[in-house]
Amino acid sequence: MKKTKLLLSIVLMLGLWLPLGSANVHAATTFKDISVNHRGYNEIMYLATGSIVSGSLDGRFLPSNVVTRAQAAAMIGRALELNGEQRKTEFKDVGSGNFASGYIQSAVDKKILSGYGAGIFRPDAVVNRGEMAVMISKAFGYEFGGSLSGAANALMSRGIAQGMSNGSFGADYQLTRLDFSIFLARAINYKLRVNPSVLFQNELFVTANSLNVRSGPSAQYSNIATLVKGESVQTAYKVGNWIYIKSGSKEGFVHSSYVSTSVNTPSPTPPSQESPLASKTIVIDPGHGGKDSGAVGFGLYEKTAVLDTALKVRDLLKQTPFDVQLTRDKDVFIELPDRVAFANKLNADIFVSIHANAATSSATGTETYYYSAAATNTRTTESKKLASAIQARLVEAWNLRDRGVKNAGYIVIKQTEMPAVLAELGFITNADDNAKLKSPAWRQKAADAIYLGILDYYKGNGYDVTKLYNIVNK
């Protein structure tokens, strides 16, 4: 009892609010400091209903408190139903014990948030109105041209935010819990916006026998109507995996798993908690191809050996939650900038280019490259970590000379925007290395090694990949 009173006194003294997800905290249905006449009453209560916000231990909302980057990540993450499981992140200032660690990493994976370079996120930094506009624009898929002013216009044009009395957006003004809640609630539910209006355009059909229409984008919101299989709905916008729809007088949110462009689409199984690995897109890049044979040795083309290896890596990754993509899956020529553009457009999480070396007949061994200029690739540390993991596995698998992890300026690892490496399996001009490059069995061993190196990389970043090691038959 004394410990509880002490904790309560500390909370009150510091004016803190406990984030939802703490063991003994539940979303309040009312707050002592938010009356029905409060200007943010409707928005705050709407978010509280969906457990997107909560209050302090003594039942206050504390609307004047500022919002930190960690708190903003948690609120947006709950609204979009991102994976909020506390875990290790890619930021050295956000440990697994941080209440928002899971939401921060999920939001970064979804390109909603980003760090400041050098593995820094600044979770306790206060969010200003400009940063809020960019966060919400990214979270809800608004086109804003990548600029702060574009994000501000995206929110104002939709009635989510308004300008300041001096005519500006007030981008540098620190944001309070009250204002952030108002903006977030309006982004979710258009009826809370200034001059509420949205367009219902695309047509979808209900595929479940019975589908609940809810007042908000989660099962915690009330069921306000029911649709039947085959019923046509018009869609307005998405919030995470939920779609705001209209069907006659029925209007609200339905889960996207239960509507489709065709009424004959089989009804899906109920959605389950998505693995955090499912948001990780891995791009595998088989070097050369088509008119570009790459290096040649003893009648073997580099393009042939690396394509087969890449396809084997793909087949392994397809057995996991990862999303795997290849820059080429057949013998075609692709320009280097196009490979880069492919990975960048996908917002890939990592990029692995596979090659074979060439030099004198005596040169032998395996080496893996990464690009270290942080001005071009902000994930230098992660690239080196990935390169080290793959190099170690390749050397173990092929038992060739360990030529080490090296830095180089190859286009595909220099211009990609994610951790990127280029693996040289062996020397196609060396008889012993070539024999392994030519052998399907040895290429499978190389594919296994690359796959295991990728798992080692994610394991080192705090992801549970233990069961995925079993896919490889050792």
C-alpha positions as CSV (number, residue, x, y, z in Angstrom):
1,M,0.0,0.0,0.0
2,K,2.8,2.4,0.9
3,K,4.5,1.7,-2.5
4,T,1.3,2.4,-4.3
5,K,0.9,5.7,-2.5
6,L,4.5,6.6,-3.2
7,L,4.1,5.8,-6.9
8,L,0.9,7.9,-7.1
9,S,2.6,10.8,-5.4
10,I,5.5,10.7,-7.9
11,V,3.1,10.6,-10.8
12,L,1.2,13.6,-9.5
13,M,4.3,15.5,-8.6
14,L,5.9,15.1,-12.1
15,G,2.6,15.5,-14.0
16,L,3.3,12.2,-15.8
17,W,0.8,10.0,-17.6
18,L,1.2,6.3,-17.8
19,P,1.1,4.9,-21.3
20,L,-1.5,2.3,-22.2
21,G,0.1,-1.1,-22.1
22,S,1.5,-0.8,-18.6
23,A,0.5,-3.8,-16.5
24,N,-2.0,-2.1,-14.2
25,V,-3.3,0.7,-16.4
26,H,-6.6,0.6,-18.3
27,A,-8.2,3.2,-20.6
28,A,-10.5,5.4,-18.6
29,T,-14.1,6.1,-19.8
30,T,-14.0,9.5,-18.1
31,F,-11.2,11.8,-16.9
32,K,-11.4,14.2,-13.9
33,D,-9.9,17.0,-15.9
34,I,-11.9,16.6,-19.1
35,S,-15.5,17.7,-18.7
36,V,-18.2,17.4,-21.4
37,N,-17.7,21.0,-22.2
38,H,-13.9,20.7,-22.7
39,R,-12.9,21.6,-26.3
40,G,-11.3,18.2,-26.8
41,Y,-13.9,16.1,-25.1
42,N,-15.2,14.3,-28.1
43,E,-11.8,13.5,-29.6
44,I,-10.2,12.4,-26.4
45,M,-13.1,10.1,-25.4
46,Y,-13.1,8.7,-28.9
47,L,-9.5,7.7,-28.6
48,A,-10.0,6.4,-25.0
49,T,-12.8,4.2,-26.2
50,G,-10.4,2.4,-28.5
51,S,-7.6,2.3,-25.9
52,I,-5.5,4.6,-28.0
53,V,-5.0,7.0,-25.0
54,S,-5.2,6.6,-21.3
55,G,-4.7,8.8,-18.2
56,S,-2.7,9.0,-15.0
57,L,-3.2,6.8,-12.0
58,D,-5.5,9.3,-10.3
59,G,-7.8,9.5,-13.4
60,R,-6.6,12.6,-15.0
61,F,-5.9,13.1,-18.7
62,L,-3.3,15.9,-18.2
63,P,-4.2,17.7,-21.5
64,S,-1.6,20.4,-21.1
65,N,1.4,18.0,-20.9
66,V,3.7,17.9,-23.9
67,V,3.9,14.9,-26.2
68,T,7.2,13.1,-26.6
69,R,8.3,11.2,-29.7
70,A,7.9,7.9,-27.8
71,Q,4.3,8.8,-26.8
72,A,3.4,9.9,-30.3
73,A,4.7,6.6,-31.7
74,A,2.6,4.7,-29.1
75,M,-0.6,6.6,-29.9
76,I,-0.2,6.3,-33.7
77,G,0.8,2.6,-33.2
78,R,-2.3,1.8,-31.3
79,A,-4.5,3.6,-33.8
80,L,-3.0,1.6,-36.6
81,E,-2.9,-1.6,-34.6
82,L,0.9,-2.0,-35.1
83,N,2.9,-4.5,-33.2
84,G,3.6,-2.9,-29.8
85,E,5.4,-5.8,-28.2
86,Q,8.3,-4.4,-26.2
87,R,11.5,-5.5,-27.9
88,K,15.0,-4.5,-28.9
89,T,15.1,-1.7,-31.5
90,E,17.7,-0.4,-34.0
91,F,18.2,2.7,-31.8
92,K,20.7,2.7,-29.0
93,D,18.6,5.2,-27.0
94,V,15.5,3.0,-27.2
95,G,16.0,-0.1,-25.2
96,S,13.6,-3.0,-25.0
97,G,12.4,-1.8,-21.6
98,N,11.0,1.4,-23.1
99,F,7.2,1.3,-23.0
100,A,7.0,2.4,-26.6
101,S,9.9,0.3,-28.0
102,G,7.7,-2.0,-30.0
103,Y,5.6,0.8,-31.5
104,I,8.7,2.8,-32.3
105,Q,10.3,0.0,-34.2
106,S,7.0,-0.9,-36.0
107,A,6.5,2.7,-37.0
108,V,10.1,2.9,-38.3
109,D,9.5,-0.3,-40.2
110,K,6.4,1.2,-41.8
111,K,8.4,4.4,-42.7
112,I,6.1,6.5,-40.5
113,L,8.9,7.6,-38.2
114,S,12.7,7.8,-38.6
115,G,15.7,8.4,-36.4
116,Y,18.3,11.1,-36.5
117,G,21.2,9.0,-37.7
118,A,23.9,7.2,-35.7
119,G,21.3,5.0,-34.2
120,I,19.6,7.8,-32.3
121,F,15.8,8.2,-32.0
122,R,15.4,10.8,-29.2
123,P,12.3,9.2,-27.6
124,D,12.0,11.9,-25.0
125,A,12.2,14.9,-27.4
126,V,9.0,16.9,-27.6
127,V,6.9,16.8,-30.8
128,N,6.1,20.1,-32.5
129,R,3.1,20.8,-34.8
130,G,5.3,20.4,-37.9
131,E,6.6,17.0,-36.9
132,M,3.0,15.9,-36.0
133,A,1.8,16.9,-39.5
134,V,4.5,14.7,-41.1
135,M,3.8,11.8,-38.8
136,I,0.1,11.8,-39.4
137,S,0.5,12.3,-43.2
138,K,2.8,9.2,-43.4
139,A,0.6,7.2,-41.0
140,F,-2.5,7.7,-43.0
141,G,-1.0,7.7,-46.5
142,Y,-1.6,11.4,-47.4
143,E,0.3,12.7,-50.4
144,F,2.4,15.6,-49.1
145,G,5.5,15.8,-51.3
146,G,7.9,14.9,-48.5
147,S,7.8,18.5,-47.2
148,L,6.7,20.0,-43.9
149,S,4.5,22.5,-45.6
150,G,3.0,19.8,-47.8
151,A,2.1,17.8,-44.7
152,A,0.6,20.9,-43.0
153,N,-1.5,21.5,-46.1
154,A,-2.6,17.8,-46.2
155,L,-4.0,18.1,-42.7
156,M,-5.6,21.6,-43.1
157,S,-7.2,20.6,-46.5
158,R,-8.9,17.7,-44.7
159,G,-10.1,19.7,-41.7
160,I,-7.8,17.8,-39.4
161,A,-5.8,20.9,-38.4
162,Q,-6.2,24.6,-38.7
163,G,-3.6,27.4,-38.9
164,M,-2.6,29.8,-36.1
165,S,-4.1,33.2,-35.5
166,N,-1.0,34.8,-37.2
167,G,-1.8,33.0,-40.4
168,S,1.0,30.4,-40.1
169,F,0.7,26.7,-39.3
170,G,2.8,27.1,-36.2
171,A,5.2,24.3,-37.2
172,D,7.6,25.0,-34.3
173,Y,5.0,25.1,-31.6
174,Q,5.3,22.3,-29.1
175,L,2.4,19.9,-29.1
176,T,0.3,19.1,-26.0
177,R,-1.5,15.8,-25.4
178,L,-4.8,17.7,-26.0
179,D,-3.9,18.9,-29.5
180,F,-2.2,15.7,-30.5
181,S,-5.3,13.7,-29.5
182,I,-7.5,16.1,-31.4
183,F,-5.4,15.8,-34.6
184,L,-5.2,12.0,-34.4
185,A,-8.9,11.5,-33.6
186,R,-9.8,13.7,-36.6
187,A,-7.5,11.7,-38.9
188,I,-9.2,8.5,-37.8
189,N,-12.8,9.7,-37.8
190,Y,-13.7,12.3,-40.4
191,K,-16.9,13.2,-38.6
192,L,-14.8,14.9,-35.9
193,R,-13.1,17.2,-38.5
194,V,-13.7,20.8,-39.2
195,N,-16.4,20.9,-42.0
196,P,-16.4,17.0,-42.2
197,S,-16.6,15.6,-45.7
198,V,-15.0,12.6,-47.5
199,L,-15.5,11.0,-50.9
200,F,-16.8,7.4,-51.1
201,Q,-15.5,6.1,-54.4
202,N,-14.3,2.5,-54.8
203,E,-16.7,-0.4,-54.6
204,L,-16.0,-3.5,-52.5
205,F,-18.2,-6.5,-51.6
206,V,-18.6,-8.2,-48.2
207,T,-17.1,-11.8,-48.2
208,A,-18.1,-12.8,-44.7
209,N,-21.5,-14.2,-43.9
210,S,-22.0,-11.4,-41.3
211,L,-19.7,-8.4,-40.9
212,N,-19.8,-5.8,-38.1
213,V,-19.5,-2.1,-38.9
214,R,-17.8,-0.4,-36.0
215,S,-17.5,3.2,-34.8
216,G,-13.7,3.0,-34.8
217,P,-10.8,0.9,-36.3
218,S,-10.6,-1.9,-33.7
219,A,-12.8,-4.5,-32.1
220,Q,-12.9,-2.3,-29.0
221,Y,-15.2,0.1,-30.7
222,S,-18.9,-0.5,-30.6
223,N,-20.8,-2.4,-33.3
224,I,-23.1,0.1,-35.0
225,A,-24.4,-2.0,-38.0
226,T,-24.2,-5.3,-39.6
227,L,-23.5,-6.2,-43.3
228,V,-24.2,-9.5,-45.0
229,K,-22.3,-11.5,-47.6
230,G,-22.4,-10.0,-51.1
231,E,-23.5,-6.5,-49.9
232,S,-21.8,-3.7,-51.8
233,V,-20.0,-1.0,-49.9
234,Q,-18.3,2.3,-51.0
235,T,-14.9,3.0,-49.5
236,A,-13.5,6.4,-48.3
237,Y,-10.1,5.7,-46.6
238,K,-8.0,3.3,-44.6
239,V,-6.8,3.3,-41.0
240,G,-4.3,0.5,-40.7
241,N,-6.1,-2.7,-41.7
242,W,-9.5,-1.1,-41.3
243,I,-11.6,0.7,-44.0
244,Y,-14.1,3.4,-43.6
245,I,-17.1,2.4,-45.7
246,K,-20.7,3.4,-46.5
247,S,-23.6,1.2,-47.5
248,G,-26.9,2.9,-47.7
249,S,-27.4,4.5,-44.3
250,K,-24.7,2.2,-42.7
251,E,-21.4,3.9,-42.2
252,G,-18.3,3.1,-40.2
253,F,-15.2,0.9,-40.1
254,V,-14.9,-2.7,-41.3
255,H,-11.8,-4.9,-41.3
256,S,-10.2,-5.2,-44.7
257,S,-9.9,-9.0,-44.4
258,Y,-13.7,-9.3,-45.0
259,V,-14.2,-7.1,-48.1
260,S,-13.0,-7.7,-51.6
261,T,-13.3,-6.5,-55.2
262,S,-15.2,-9.8,-55.8
263,V,-18.1,-11.2,-53.9
264,N,-16.8,-14.7,-54.7
265,T,-13.6,-14.2,-52.7
266,P,-13.4,-16.9,-50.0
267,S,-14.1,-15.7,-46.5
268,P,-10.8,-15.4,-44.7
269,T,-9.9,-16.8,-41.3
270,P,-10.0,-14.2,-38.5
271,P,-7.0,-11.9,-38.6
272,S,-4.3,-12.8,-36.1
273,Q,-1.4,-10.9,-34.6
274,E,1.1,-10.4,-37.5
275,S,4.6,-11.5,-37.0
276,P,6.9,-8.4,-36.8
277,L,9.0,-10.1,-39.5
278,A,6.2,-9.8,-42.0
279,S,6.9,-6.1,-42.4
280,K,10.5,-6.9,-43.4
281,T,11.0,-6.9,-47.1
282,I,14.3,-8.5,-48.1
283,V,15.6,-7.8,-51.6
284,I,18.0,-10.4,-53.1
285,D,20.0,-9.2,-56.1
286,P,21.6,-11.8,-58.4
287,G,24.4,-9.8,-60.2
288,H,24.7,-9.3,-63.9
289,G,22.3,-11.1,-66.3
290,G,21.2,-11.2,-69.9
291,K,23.8,-9.5,-72.1
292,D,26.1,-9.0,-69.1
293,S,27.5,-12.4,-68.3
294,G,29.7,-11.1,-65.5
295,A,33.0,-12.9,-64.9
296,V,33.7,-16.2,-66.8
297,G,35.8,-19.1,-65.8
298,F,36.2,-22.7,-67.0
299,G,33.1,-22.3,-69.1
300,L,30.9,-21.0,-66.2
301,Y,29.2,-17.6,-66.4
302,E,28.9,-15.6,-63.1
303,K,25.3,-14.6,-64.0
304,T,24.3,-18.2,-64.1
305,A,25.8,-19.3,-60.8
306,V,24.6,-16.3,-58.8
307,L,21.0,-16.5,-60.2
308,D,20.7,-20.1,-59.1
309,T,22.1,-19.2,-55.7
310,A,19.7,-16.3,-55.3
311,L,16.7,-18.5,-56.3
312,K,17.7,-20.9,-53.6
313,V,17.9,-18.1,-51.0
314,R,14.4,-16.9,-52.1
315,D,13.0,-20.4,-51.7
316,L,14.3,-20.5,-48.1
317,L,13.0,-17.1,-47.2
318,K,9.6,-17.9,-48.7
319,Q,9.1,-20.4,-45.9
320,T,9.3,-17.6,-43.4
321,P,7.2,-14.5,-42.5
322,F,9.7,-12.3,-44.4
323,D,8.6,-10.7,-47.7
324,V,11.3,-11.6,-50.2
325,Q,11.8,-9.9,-53.6
326,L,14.3,-10.6,-56.4
327,T,15.7,-7.9,-58.7
328,R,15.7,-10.6,-61.4
329,D,14.5,-14.2,-61.4
330,K,15.6,-15.1,-64.9
331,D,18.4,-14.4,-67.3
332,V,17.7,-10.8,-68.1
333,F,19.8,-7.6,-68.0
334,I,18.9,-5.0,-65.5
335,E,20.8,-1.7,-65.1
336,L,22.4,-1.1,-61.7
337,P,20.3,2.1,-61.0
338,D,17.2,0.1,-61.8
339,R,18.1,-2.4,-59.2
340,V,18.6,0.3,-56.7
341,A,15.3,2.0,-57.6
342,F,13.5,-1.4,-57.2
343,A,14.7,-1.8,-53.6
344,N,14.2,1.8,-52.7
345,K,10.6,1.8,-54.1
346,L,9.8,-1.2,-52.0
347,N,11.2,0.5,-48.9
348,A,13.2,-2.7,-48.4
349,D,14.6,-3.5,-45.0
350,I,17.8,-5.1,-46.3
351,F,19.5,-5.6,-49.7
352,V,21.8,-8.6,-50.5
353,S,23.6,-8.6,-53.8
354,I,25.2,-12.0,-54.8
355,H,28.3,-12.1,-57.1
356,A,31.4,-14.2,-57.9
357,N,34.9,-12.8,-58.0
358,A,37.5,-12.9,-60.8
359,A,41.3,-12.3,-60.8
360,T,44.3,-14.5,-61.3
361,S,44.0,-18.3,-61.1
362,S,45.7,-18.3,-57.7
363,A,43.2,-15.8,-56.1
364,T,40.7,-17.6,-53.9
365,G,38.3,-16.9,-51.1
366,T,35.1,-15.3,-49.9
367,E,34.5,-11.6,-49.1
368,T,31.5,-9.4,-48.4
369,Y,31.2,-5.6,-49.0
370,Y,29.3,-2.8,-47.5
371,Y,29.4,1.0,-48.1
372,S,30.4,3.1,-45.2
373,A,29.7,6.7,-46.2
374,A,26.9,7.7,-43.9
375,A,26.0,10.7,-46.0
376,T,24.8,8.3,-48.7
377,N,23.7,5.3,-46.7
378,T,22.5,6.2,-43.2
379,R,22.5,2.5,-42.2
380,T,26.3,2.0,-42.3
381,T,26.4,0.3,-38.9
382,E,23.6,-2.1,-39.9
383,S,25.2,-2.8,-43.3
384,K,28.5,-3.7,-41.7
385,K,26.6,-5.9,-39.2
386,L,24.7,-7.7,-42.0
387,A,27.9,-8.1,-44.0
388,S,29.7,-9.6,-41.0
389,A,26.9,-12.1,-40.4
390,I,26.7,-13.3,-44.0
391,Q,30.5,-13.4,-44.4
392,A,30.9,-15.6,-41.3
393,R,28.3,-18.1,-42.5
394,L,29.7,-18.2,-46.1
395,V,33.3,-18.9,-44.8
396,E,31.9,-21.7,-42.6
397,A,29.9,-23.2,-45.4
398,W,32.4,-23.2,-48.2
399,N,35.6,-23.4,-46.1
400,L,37.4,-21.0,-48.4
401,R,39.9,-18.3,-47.5
402,D,38.3,-15.6,-45.4
403,R,39.0,-12.4,-47.2
404,G,37.0,-10.5,-44.7
405,V,34.3,-7.7,-44.6
406,K,35.3,-4.7,-46.7
407,N,34.1,-1.3,-47.7
408,A,33.5,-0.4,-51.3
409,G,31.5,2.0,-53.4
410,Y,29.5,-0.3,-55.6
411,I,26.4,1.4,-56.9
412,V,23.9,-1.2,-55.5
413,I,25.2,-0.8,-52.0
414,K,26.1,2.8,-52.2
415,Q,22.7,4.2,-53.5
416,T,20.3,1.9,-51.7
417,E,18.5,3.5,-48.7
418,M,18.6,0.4,-46.5
419,P,21.4,-1.8,-45.0
420,A,23.0,-3.3,-48.1
421,V,25.8,-5.8,-48.8
422,L,27.5,-7.4,-51.8
423,A,28.7,-11.0,-51.3
424,E,31.5,-12.4,-53.5
425,L,31.0,-16.1,-53.0
426,G,34.4,-17.2,-54.5
427,F,36.7,-16.7,-57.5
428,I,35.3,-18.1,-60.7
429,T,38.8,-18.0,-62.2
430,N,40.1,-20.3,-59.5
431,A,39.7,-24.0,-60.2
432,D,38.7,-25.0,-56.7
433,D,36.4,-22.0,-56.1
434,N,34.9,-22.6,-59.6
435,A,34.1,-26.2,-58.8
436,K,31.9,-25.0,-55.9
437,L,30.3,-22.2,-58.0
438,K,29.5,-24.8,-60.7
439,S,28.0,-27.4,-58.3
440,P,24.2,-27.1,-57.5
441,A,24.9,-28.8,-54.1
442,W,27.6,-26.2,-53.2
443,R,25.4,-23.4,-54.4
444,Q,22.7,-24.7,-52.0
445,K,25.3,-24.5,-49.2
446,A,26.0,-20.9,-50.2
447,A,22.2,-20.1,-50.2
448,D,21.9,-21.7,-46.8
449,A,24.7,-19.6,-45.5
450,I,23.3,-16.4,-46.8
451,Y,19.9,-17.3,-45.3
452,L,21.4,-18.1,-42.0
453,G,23.5,-14.9,-42.1
454,I,20.3,-12.9,-42.6
455,L,18.7,-14.7,-39.6
456,D,21.8,-14.0,-37.5
457,Y,21.5,-10.3,-38.4
458,Y,17.8,-10.1,-37.3
459,K,18.5,-12.2,-34.2
460,G,21.2,-9.7,-33.3
461,N,18.6,-6.9,-33.6
462,G,16.3,-8.6,-31.1
463,Y,13.9,-10.5,-33.3
464,D,12.9,-14.1,-32.4
465,V,14.0,-16.1,-35.4
466,T,14.9,-19.3,-33.5
467,K,12.4,-21.6,-35.2
468,L,13.4,-20.3,-38.7
469,Y,16.9,-21.9,-38.4
470,N,15.3,-25.3,-38.6
471,I,14.4,-24.7,-42.3
472,V,17.9,-25.4,-43.3
473,N,18.9,-29.1,-43.3
474,K,22.3,-29.1,-41.7
